[in-house]
Amino acid sequence: MSVASVAGLRSAGGSGRAAQVGLNGGRFLMMQRRELVTKAGLALAVSCSMATSPAAAATNGSAQGLEVLPFKADGYNFWTWRGRRIHYVEQGAGQPIVLIHGFGASAFHWRYNIPELAKKYKVYAIDLLGFGWSEKALVDYEATIWMEQVSDFLREIVKEPAVLVGNSLGGFTTLFAATEVPELVRGVVLLNSAGQFADPNKPAAAPAEEEEGSPLSRFVVKPLKEAFQRVVLGFLFWQSKQPARVEKVLKSVYIDSSNVDEYLVGSITAPAADPNAGEVYYRLMSRFMSNQSRYTLDRLLGKLACPLLLLWGDLDPWVGPAKAARIQEFYADTTVVHLQAGHCPHDEAPEQANRALLDWLAALDARAKQDDPTLQTV
């Protein structure tokens, strides 16, 4: 979920490294194997919608008494992107807002936010490729693929500058897209975002890249590494299919677990029937997770050119408030709102998150009118 940021995304968030099998002086080294097993197991439990799923029960109320987005087993709207079927929700009217879920979640993770935001704005919530009700495409899941998907969604569906809101992996994707199509983004909101700052002590050249062309790497190291990853990730995939496991992991990142209900669990497990789900999970964990250092937060923030809001769950066991403070220190045009919640504050504490987001959006609208006198009469 980012659930995203599932624990696997913790490596993207700067707190860990995926295990790798490599050669060093003629012997194999397993780097951080235990860490991979632990994080990948948590990631699987809440990610990629990877569980066998009974029909998700759509509860039409919440602990906060907020209106909830009706659950639709067949999804809402679909858009064809590069020949792939992409799911999204669209509600309301006015200035557009695009909501981007985290690792393992879907548009339904914004169930308490969409109806409230749609009272004043046109709200879109998109499922990233490989997640939710979007196609489980067998492609290489590099960091750029979701940035390109969101950028094209803005061009082809939204068709005007929007505010991008992202949780965990969705936050990283939001920030990335905002730097690539700045003319289509008027503001960015990050909720416990994934991504890491550059490590000044890291060598400029990665050893894996240096060895890539050697016969030993191609014919020995790489096959052994892939075999190990498939065994470990395949076992974790099989082990974590049960909804009870998904619920358990969700409760580990929701400080108040009141909203960990059948709707939420079902929205994560429902897409698991897709025959490509297991392979997508393997590709996400073995390829995407190991390439995050190429796109660091300082690099992206250095290119950002719009107001930034951080809605931060300070009790997040994976991405704490220190990261929000560092982002604010790096990027001057930042507002921070601290929430007493875990990794997914928009779903755990939706009433607080909605209020803070709407207040910031109102200030953003007022700022736009002040900067452009022609909008005063609108």
N, C-alpha and C positions, 0 to 999 in steps of 0.2 A: 504494500500500500504505500509505497511511500506512502502501500502501506508501507506503504510505501514508503518509504525508504526502507524497505525491508532491510534486514540486517545485512544482506548482501550489498545494499547501497551504502552501507556504512563505509565500505571501502571507497566509494565515490565521494563520500562526505569527508574523507580525510582521516579516518580513525583506524584504518586497517588495510591490509593487502590481501588479495586473493592468493591462494597457494599456487605455486608454480613448481614444475619439475624441470630442473635444468642440469647442465653439465658444468662442472667446475673442477679442473684438474683431473678429468677422466672419471669422476665419480658423480653419481646422481645425488642431488640435494632436494629434499622436499622442504620448501620454505613455507612456514606457517600452515602446515597441513591441518592441524587441529582447528585453527581459526577458520579455514575454508569450510570444514565440515560443519562447524557451529553456525556460521553466518549463512551458508548456503541452505542449511536446514531451515533456519528461520525465514529466509527469503522465500523458499519454496512454499512454506506453509501459508504465506500471505500473498504470494506473488503470482503473476502470470495467470491468474485464474486457473490454477492447475489442479483443482480437485474434482473428483467425480461429484456430480451435484444433483441433489433432488431439486425440484422446482423451488426457487427462492420464495420465501414467504414475504410478501410485501405488506409490512405493517404500515398503516396510514396515519400514524401518530408518532410522537416522540416524547422523550422524557421532559423536554422543555416546552411541549405543547406547540411546537412549530409545525407549519405545513411541511409535508414531505413530498418529494417527487415520486409519483406513482411508479412502481416497478413494472416494467414491461419485458416479459421474457423474450420477445422478438426484437427488442430495442426500439428506438425512436426514428431517427433519420439516418440515411446512408449516403455517402459521397464516394465516388470512385477516384482514387488518387494513384496515379501510375499503375493503373490496372488492378489496384487492391481496394477492397471494400472497407470503408472507414465509417464507424458509427459516431454519431453526435446527437446531442440534445439541443434544442433551440426553443427559448421561451422569452416572452416580454417584448418591449419596444423601447427605443431610445438609443443612447450611446452604447456601443457594443462592449461586452466583457467576455473574455474567453477563459474558461476554467480548464486546467490541465492536471489530471490526477497523477499520483505517484506510482512507484513500482508495484505492480501486482493488482492495482485497483482499476477503476473505470469511471465513466461519467457519473455513475450512480453513487460514487463516494461524495458527490456534492449534493446529495439528496435534500439536506436542510438549507442549503445556500441558494440553490437555483430559484425556488419559488419566492424567496424573500427579495433577492436581487432583481428578479424579473418585474417587480412592482414599479421599478424606476428605470431599469436598463434592459437592453436586449442582451440576453445571456445565452452563450454557447458553452457546452461542455463536450469535449472531444475525447474519444478513446484513442490512445496512441497505438500505432501499428504493433501487433503482437499481443495486445492487452484487451481485456473486456470483450466487447462485441465487435471490435475491429478484426480484420482478417489475421490469422496466425500464419503470416507469410514466412517462408523459409528463405530468409535473406540474412546478410551479415548485419548484425545490429551494432553499428558504430554510433557514436554520439551524434553525428551529423544527421542521421536518418530522421529522428523525431523533430530536430530543428527545421529540416526541410519540409516535413509534413505540416508543421504548424505554420510556417511561412507561407506555404501554398494554400493552406486553409484560410489564412487572412486575405490572400489575394483573390481566391476563387469563390469563397462562401461569404465571408464577412464583408469584404470589399470597401472597407474604410478603417481608419485608425482605431485601434481597440486597446483596452487595458487587458494585459495578460496576467492571470493569477495561477500560480503553480505550487503544488505541495511536493516536497522531496525530489524525486526524479523529475516531476513536472515543473518544479521550481528551476532546476538546472536547465531544462528544455526551454522554459519561458525566457530565462536570461539569455540563453544562446540565440534564440529566435529574435529577441529584441535588438541584439547587436547586428544581426544580419539584415533585417528589414526595418530599420529605425523609422522610416516614413510611415509604417503601418502600426506603430506601437506608441501610444500616448502615455503609458504608465505601466509599471511592473510591480506585482505583489508576490512576495516569496513567503511561503509558510514552511518553516523548517527545511530549507532547501538542501538538496544534495550538492555536491561539488566540493572541491578542495582548493586551497591556496597553494601556489607553487612552493616547492621545498628548495630553499636556497642552497642546501647542501647536496642536492641531487646532481650527479654528473650530467653533463650536456648530452652525452651519447648513451642510449640505453643498451646494455649488454645484449639483450635479446635481438636488437636490430643488427648489431655487429655480427652475430652468429647466424643470422637468417639465411645467408647464402651458402653456408658450409654444408657439405654432404652429411657430416655427423648430425648437424641440427635437423636437416630435412628428413633423413632416413632413420634416425635413432631417437633423438630427443623429442621431436614433435609428435611422432606416433605414440611414444610412451606417455607423454604428457596428456594427449587426447584420450588414450585408453584409460588412464587413471581418472581423469575428469569424468568420463562417461560412466565409469563404474560408481564413483562416489555420488555424482549428481543424479544418476539413474536410481540409486538406492534411496536417496533423499526424496526424490520425486515420488517413488512408490510409497515410501513411509508416510509422507505428509498429505496424502489424499483425503483423509477424513475431515469432515467439517469441524469435528471436535478439536482437531489439531489447529485448524485455522483460527477458531475461537480463542484457543489458549494463547496463541502468539499475538493476536490482536489485543488481548487483555494485558499483555506485557508492555504494550506501547500506548495504551489508553490508561491514563492515571485514574480517571473515572470511567469505569467500564459499562455504565448504564446504557450507552448506545451501541454496545457490541451485541447486536441482536440478529434475528434470523434474516432480516433484510440485508444487513451488512455482510454477514457470512455468505448468504446466497448470492449476492452480487459479485463476490470474489470467486466462488466455486462454480457458478453456473456455466461459464464458457469452457469448462474443462473437457466437455465432450468432444471438442475438436480434436481430430486425430493428430494434428501437428503440434499440440500443446507441449508435449514432452520435448520435442526437438527445439521448439522456440525457447523453452526454458534453458536447455543446454547451451544454446547459442548466446542467450543473454548473459548467463553466468560465466561462460568460459571466454567470451570475446569482448562483449561490451564492458564488463566490469574491470577488465584489465587494461582498458584504454582511456580511462578518465583523466589521467595526468596530462594528456595532450591539450585539454581545454580547461584551464584553471580559472578559478573565480576572479583572481586579480586580472587575468587577461581579458575576461569577459566584462568585468566591471570597468576596466579601462576604456572600453569601447561603448559603454552604455551612455545614452544621451536623453534620458527621460527621468521623471520622478520615480523613486523606489520606496515601497512600503514593505516592512518586515513584520508579519504577524507571527510571533514566535511563541511556541509552546515551551516555556522555560523548564518544564519537568520532563522533557523528552530524554529518554535514556540513551539515545544515539547521537542527537545533534542538539547540544545544549545552548544556553544563551551566550556563551563566549563567542560562538561563531557569528551570531547576529551582531555583537559588539564589534567584531573585527570587520564585518562587511560595512557597518556604519562608519567606522574609522577610515576605511578605504574609499568609500563613495560618499561625498558630501551631501548630495541631494537625497538623503535617506531619512525616513520616519520609522521609528520602531515602536510597536505596541506589544508589550509582554502579556502573555496569557498563562494562566495557571492550568496548563494542559500538557499532554504528551506530544507525540510525533505528528498527530493529525488534528490540530486544534479546530479546524473548520468543521469536523464531524463530532469531536468530543465535546467541544464548547461552542456550538454553532451560533447561539444567541449572541455571545460576546464577539465572536469573529465577524458575524454579519454587521453588528453595530459599528465595530472599528473600521471595517471595510467601507461601509456606506458613508461614514464620517470623512474618511480620507478621499473617497470618490467625490463627495460634495466639495471638498477643499480643492481637489484637482480641477473640477469644473469651474469653480470660481477663479482659480488661477488662470485657466485658459481664457476666460472672458476678460480678465484684467490684461493679459498679454496681447489679446486681439480685440481691439475696440469694436470691430464689426460684429462681434458676437453679443454685444451688450443688448442689442435689440431683439435677439433671437429668443 
